[in-house]
Amino acid sequence: MPDKQNPWPYPLRSARALKPSTPTLGDLGFEAMVLRGDTPSGEIEALFRADRGLRAVVVEVKGELALLTRDQLDHRMTGRLGYGRALNARATAEALLPRTTFRLPPSLDLRAAAAALLDRPEESRYQDVLVVPASGAPRVVPVSQVFEGLSDVFRHAAVHDPLTGLANRLGLEESWQALLTGNGSTRTAALYIDLDDFKVINNTFGHRAGDSVLTAFAARLKACTKPADRVARLGGDEFAVLLADVDETMARTLADHILHDLNEPFAHDGHALRVSATLGLAMASDVDADGQGPGTHLEDLLRQADAAMLQAKHEGKRRLGRIDPSQPASHFARQALIRRRLPHALSNAGFSLRYQPLMDIPTGSCHAVEALLRWEDPELGAVSPDEFIHVAEHTGMIHAVGRWVIDEACAQARAWEDAGTPRAISVNISPLQLAAGSLVTDIRASLQRHGVPTSLLNIEITESAAIVDLPSAAAQLRTLIDSGIGVDLDDYGTAYSSLSLLRELPLTGLKLDKSFIDAIDTDPTSAILVAGVIAPAKALGLKTTAEGVERETQLAVLRELGCDTAQGYLISRPLAAADCGKSWPAGPPRRAGWSA
């Protein structure tokens, strides 16, 4: 029975830190027999005859160690036109040694050892290696063991997380069938674990502190489980545990233990870092994939546990979530599937860009567009940015997604430039891309790769999400502006920080949110508010763009107020690049001529 200190009905393992396997050259081979340099050749031959598994001996001459292998000895004793044994009958070990011995330090990792071996001359590349530790007997390492060990290192790296040493998603998938085979599908369960507000640790104490917490949490998680269970880090601050031979009561008990274990803070550089977690539980009996029996597909089980975790987050965090499998699929189940499918959108061309024109109000011409990200998934169907962007930000996928958007926009800008219809393209940037500090590098790389002038690229940052490090963000934006790239503040007026951001961030333009524009032609107060934004923006030298323009009367008011650019369904719906004409219309269409 469980006790009060340990409610989990199995003994806990030590919570020591987990480390990925890092074998060195000193871990391989075998301890060598050491002979004196004056040992007669006959005695050495007798040693090799007595032990057919003996590959080599080490010979000590004046305090120096050298390697004498079976192959080297046979070559000396049978060479010289068959007179080798007669010529060397009275020789000593010292005289039989080759001119050089290949020797490497025991602390060398296998990658470096393999590189050193491949640098050897062809004729000696596959001879055994002498390894002499600081203490203890010297070792003989066959070259084959080095490359076999290196293969094991790569294999380990392929299925393990390098930070925590836990299995990664691939490792979890590989162990799943073994878990089913050993325990049956009906008594397995999955816990999906997400650390709450973990980015606060990284933002406040730095990524070293975050890595320290993740490593320590992984060790605690491993200590909570049985040897038959499988523990994995799925990425970022997300973990999963596959439980073997449990019922729901036992699985809930373990979840409670994990939550209780997090009451103890994590120590790092003199700080006590407190972290909580939200868990989702799914039993194998919840899932019947394609009628093949409960829990036979790991992906379905993890998706159910992920959905339960998301529901628990919605209910207040720091708890265990459980979804009744008899109820219809919930919003959280779709969110969980989005998290599962998001990596496939990048690898399988699920993403595409649509381009919505920006019309210059005074002239009616359209020489710029905004790139809008779209996702069509074979399982989910159409997924709106409102559904997947925050998921991408939470999982860290936003950086890969952002780089893809920038590169795709630059490629399209190059295509339009080559066709003689150059158009500037605006792309939306997440505050997390700014926080990573690599935005300037990413943009420069794409511009250079496609040969696009900076004047054909603009970025839009939203004020609706907090920018954590304003000085760093400002420095990156200033670099972009100085290089000729435009920077607009998007959705202006929808958050409390508008005036603060205008003061602290370098910008070239403002985009007024659609909520400001909706009633501009029917409500004088709305028009006054918009005028109150446009006037100071002009004083600051900023271009103004109105979003969501759908009526001619709205456009007329914006023209009177001196707004520079308009965007919305009155001008055009977002279009695929192939549907964009060779020239933009001279003015806004009155019907659906620009409809996608």
N, C-alpha and C positions, 0 to 999 in steps of 0.2 A: 504493500500500500504506500502511496506517496505520503511524505511528511510535510510539515509546514514550511520548512526551508526549501525543500525540493518537491514541489507538487507533481513534477513529471515522474511517472512510475518507472523510470530507468535511471541507472547511475549516470551522472554527468561526467563528461570528459574534461581534461584540463583545458583551461581557456588561454593557453599560451598563444602568442602571435603565430599566425600562419605565414609561411614563406614559400614561394615557388621553389621547386627543385633546381639547384644550381650546382651540378657535379663539376668537379675539377679533375685534372689529370691524376692527382694523387689518390683519387677514389678508384682508379682503374688498376688493372694488371695484378701482379702478385709479388710478394716479398722474395727478393733474390738471395741466393746463396752467395756468400762473399768468400773468395779464395785469395790466398797470398800470391804475389807475383812470381814466387819461385816454385809454385806447385808444378810437378812434372806433367807433361802432356799425357802420359799413360794414365795417371790418376784422373785427369779431366775426362778422357775418353771413357774410362770405367764408370764415372758418374752418369754420363749421358746414356751409356748402355743399360745401366741399372734402372734408370727412370726414363721411359720413352716419352713421358709427358713433359720432361724438363726442356724448356725452350732456350734458356740462357743462364749463364752465371756472371757474377760481377767479380772482376779482378782488381785487387788493391795494389798499387805500385807507388811507393813513396808518398802515401797519404792521398793519392788520387785514385778515383774509381773509373773503371772502363768496362764496357760490356763485351762479352764474348758469347755469341749465339751458337746454337747447334749447327746452323748452316755455315757460319764462318769457320768453325772448327773442322767440319767435314771438307770444306774447300781447301783448307791448309793441308789436311792429312791425305787427301786423294789427288792433289794437284801435282805439278811438276812432272808431267808425263807418267804419272803413276808411281813416282818415287817419293811422294810427299810424306808418307808415313815413315819411310826410312830416313829421310832427311830431317824429320822433326822428332825422331824417337827420343832424343835427349833434350829436346826443347822444353822450356818452362812456359807457364801461362803468359808471362810478360812478352815473350817472343811471338806468341801466337796471336796477340791482339791486333785488330785492324788499326790503320793509321789514325782514324778518328772515330769517336763515339758520339752519337747524337743524343744530347742530353737536354731535358727541358725541366723547368721548375714545377713542383707539384701543385702550386696554387693557380697554374694557368687554366683558364676555362677552356672547354672543349672547342669552342669556335676558334679561339686563338691557336690552340694546339693543332687543329686541322689545317689552319692557314700556314703554320710553320712547317708542317709535314709536306704540304704541297709545294713549298718553296725549295725542298731538298732536290738534289739531282735525281734524275729518273732511275738510275741504277741502284740508289740507296733509299728511295722514297718509302719503300714498304718494309724496311728493316725495323726491328723492335727499338723502343725508346727507353733510355735509362732515366729514371726519375729518382732524385735524391732528396728526401725530406730533411728538415732541420734536425729532427730526432727520429730514431727508429731505423729500421733496415731499409736499404735502397729497394726500389721496385722496378720491375720490368713490365712495360706496357706494350702489348702488340698493337700495331697500327690499326688492325681491324676493329679492336675495341674502341679506339678513339672515334672512328666513324660510326660505329654502331651506337655508341653513347651519344654522339651528336644527333643521330637520327632520333633517339629517345628524347633529347632535349627539345627538338623541333616538334615532336609529337606531343610532348607535355605542354609546350607553349600553345599549340593549336587548340587544346581542349581545356585550358586553364586561364584564369584571369591573372595577369602579371602582377597586379598590386596585392591582392589578398591571398593568392594561391588556391582559391576555391575553383571549382569547375566553372567554365563559362557556359553560354547557351548550348554550344556544340557538345561540350562534355556532358551536360545534363541530358541532351537528346540521346547520346550514345549509351548512357547508363540506364535510360528509361526501360528499355526492353529487358535488361537483366533484372531490374527491379520487379517488373511484371512477372517474369519467369519464376523468380524466387518466391514471390508472395501472392501472386494472383492479382487480378485487376480489381477485385471488389474491396480489398482492404488496403488500398493505397490512397493517399491524399496529397494535396499540394497547398502550401502556404506561400502567398505572394506578399512580400514585405517591402514597404517603401518608407524610407526615413523622412520624417516630417520637416519641411522647411530647411532642408540640409544646405541649401545655397547660402543661408545666413552664416553658417560656419565658414564657408569658403570666402564670402565677401568680408566678414569681420576679422577672421584670424588668418586667412590665406589658405591656399590649396595644400600646403604641407600639413596644416592642421586637419584639413578635410580628409586627406589621404590617411593620416594617422587614425582618425576616428573610424574610417571605413575598414582599415586593417584590424583594429581592435574589435569592432563590431563583428566582423567575419569570424574572429577567433571565438567570441562569445557564442555566436550562432552555432558554430561547429561543436562547441562544448555542450550545447543543449540537446544535441541529437544523438541517436543511436548509430553505431557503425554501419548498419544496413541502410540508413537514410542517405539521401543525396542533397548536398548543400551547394548552391551556385550563386554567383554574382551575375546578374543579367545585364548590368551596365549602370553607370552613374551610381545612384543610391538605391538601386532596386536589387532585391535578392529573392531567391526562391528556395524552398525546402520541399523535397519529395519524401513523404513519410511512408515507411514500409510497415505492413502488418499492424494497422491502427483502425479503430473505429472513430466516430466523430467526437465522442467524449474525450478520448485520448488526444486527438489532434487539437481540440480546444484547450486542453490542459497545457500542451506544449506552447501554444500561442500565448496563453496567459503568462507562462514562465518567461517567454521572450520579452513580453511587455514589462513584466516586473523587473527583469534583468536590466532594462534600460533606465531604471531609477538611479542606478549607480553611474555617476558622471565619468567621462573619459578624460584622462589626464594628458595634457600636452603643453610643454614649455611653461609649466607652472600654472596653467589654466585648467579649471574644471569645466569641461565642455559637456553641456547637457543636450541630449538628443532623444527625441521620441520617435515612435514608428506607428504606422497603420498597417494592418495585416488583412488579407483576404484568404478565406478558406474554401476549398472545393474538394469534395469527396469524389473518388472515381465513379461512384454510383450516380453522381449528378450528370455524367456525360455518357451518352451512347452515340459514338461517332459512326455515322453511316450504317447503323444497325449491326456493327461488328462487336458489340458488347461494351460494357461500361469501362470508361477510362482507357481505351486502347490507344487513343491518340493523345500524346503529351500536349500538343498545341491547344487542343480543346480544353484540357484540364487547366492549363495555365491561364487561358483566356477567361475561364469561369472564375478562377481565384483572383485574377487581375480585376475583373468586374466587381467582385465582392470588396476588394480593397478600395476601389474608386468610390463605391457606395459608402463605405465607412469613412473615407475622407470627407465626403459630402455631409455626413452626419456629425462630424466634429473631430476626426482624427483620434489618435492614441487609443485605438480599439481594434477589435476583430470584426470584420465584415463577413456576412454569410448570405448568399442569395438562394432563395427557395427555388429549386430547379423546376418545380411544378408551375411556377408563375411565368407569364410571357416574358420574352427577352426585354430587358430594360435599356434605358439610355446608357447606363454604365457598361452594359455588355457591348454596345457599339463603340464606346470609348476604348474599351479594352481591345477590341478588334482593330481599331485605328492604330493603337500602340503596336500591335503585332504586325500590321501590314505596312506601316510607315517605311521601314527599311526597304521593302520591295518596291515602293514607288520610285526610289532613286535607282535601284539596280535594274528595274524592268520597264523603264520609260513610262511610269504611271503619271508623272508630272508633265505639264505643258504650260505654256504662257499664252495669255490673251492680251491684246493691246488695245487700250482705250485712248482715243485721241484727246489732246488738250488744245482747245481752240483759243487763239489770240483774239480777245474781244474787240479791240479797235479795228483790226483788219479782217477778221473772220477766217484767217488762214490757220491751218493745223500742221505744224512742223515738229510736233513732239507727241509722245505717247507715254502712258503709264503701263508697265508690265504687271499683269495680274496673274498670280499663280493658281492653277487649276489642277485637280487630282481626280482621275477616273480609275477606280479599282475594280477588278473582276469580281471580288466578293462583296465589297461595300457599295459599289456603284459610284455615283458622284459624291465626293466628300468636300464640303465647303471649307474655305480657310478658317472660318470661325470654329470649325470642329477640330482641325488638325494643327493649326499653328501653335496653340498653347500646349498641345501634346508634344510637338517637336521641341518647344522651348523647355518643357519639363524633362524630357529624356535626353537632351543634349543634341538631338538630331538637327536642331535649327541651324547649326554651323554648316553641316554638309548641305542642307537644303538651301541655305543662303548662298553658299558658294556656287551651287548649281544654277540658281536664278541669275546671279551676276554673270556667270559665264555664258548662259544661254542668251541673255539680253545683249551681251557684247557680240556674240556670234550673229545675232539678228541685225544689230546695228551695222556690222560689217557688210552683211548681205544687202541691206538697203543702200548703203554707201556705194557699193559696187554697181548697183542697179541705177545709180544716178538720182535716187530719191532719199537723200539723207534725212534721218529723223532722230532727234534726241530721245533717249529712253530713260524713264524714271523707274527705279526699283525700290521696293520697300525693304528696310533694314530693321531687324529686331534689335532692341537694346542689348540683348545678350551677345550679339555679334560685336557691338561696340565694347562690351565688357571684356570680351576675349582678347582685345588688343591687336587682332590680326586683320582688321577690316581693310586698312590701307594696303597691306601686302596682298590680300586676296584680290582687291580691285585692280591694283597695278598689274598683277600677274595676268588677269583676264584681258585687260586692255592691251597689254603687250602681246599676248598669245594671238589675238585676233586683229591686231594692228588698228585699233579703234582710237581716234582722237578723244581726249578727255571732254571736249565740248559736246560729245554725243551721249554722255552718261550723266544722270542725276540720281541722287539717292534721297529717299524720304524716310525720316525717322518719326515714330509716333510718340506723342506726349502722354498717351494713355497708360503707359507702363513706366515705372520708375527707372531712371538711369542712375545706377548706383554710384559710379565714380565720374562725377561731372568734369573734373579737370582732365582726366584721361580721355573722356569722350570729346571734350572741346578741342584737345590737342589733335586728335585724329581728324575731326571735321575740318579744322583749320588747314591741315595738310592737304586734304582733298580739295578744299576751296582754292587754295593757293595753286594747285595743279590744274585748275580749270573745271573741276567737277562741281555741279550745283548741289546744294543741300537744302531741302525743304523740311519744315516742321509740319507733319501731317496731322489731320484731325484737330486742328487748332481750335481751342475753346471748349474741349470736352473734359478737361482735367483742371485741377486747382492750380497747377504749376505753370500756367501759360506765361505770365509776366516774368517769373523767375527764370524760365528757360530762355526767354528772349534776351535776358540780360546776361546769362551765363554761357550760352552756346553760340558759336559762330554759324550764321545761316545766310542763305541767299533768297529764301522765299518762305511763305506761309500758305498752307492749304486750309481754307475754312471748312469746317465739318458741315455735312449735309443738313444737320439739325439747325444750323444758322440760316440756311438758304431756303428751307421748305416754305416758310411763310413770308419771305422777304417782299413779295408782291401783293400780299393781302393784309399784312400787319405792320403798321408804321413803326412799332417798337422794334421789330426784327430788323427793319431797314436801318434804324438808328444804331442798333448794336453792331451791324455789319460795317456801317460807316465809321463807327468808333474803333474798329479793328483795322480797316484799310488805311485810314489817315496816319496813325502812328507807324504802321508798317512801311508806308511810303517815306515817312520821315527818316526811318532807319535804313532806307535803300533796299527794302525787301520787295520782291515780286509777290503778288497775291493771286491765288487760284481759288475759285469757288467750286466745291464738289456738289454733285447731286443736282445739277441744273436740268430740269425736265420741261420747263415752259418758257415760251418766248417772253412772257411778262417778267419772269425772274431775270432773264438775260438783259432785258431793257433796264431794270433797276440797277443791276450790277454795272452796266455800261455807264449809267449816270453817276454812280458812286466811284468810278475810276478803277474798278477791279481789272486786273491785267488778263487773266486766263479763266476759262470756264471748262468744266468737265461734267459729263452726265449723259443721260439717255437722249436729251434733246440733240446733242452733237453726234453721239454714236454709242451703241452698246460695245462692250469689249469684243474684239475680233481676233480670229486666228491670223497669223502672219500671212498665210496664203490668201486670205480674204481681203486684205488691205489693198486698195487700189494703188496705182502708180502715182497718184496725186491726191491730196486731201481736197475736200470741197472748199469752194471760196467762202462759204458761209454755212450756218447750221441748216440741216435738212428740215423740212416741215413734216415729212412723213417717215416711213421706215426704210428710206434708201440706204441708211448706214446700219441697219439692224443686222446682227450676226446671223 
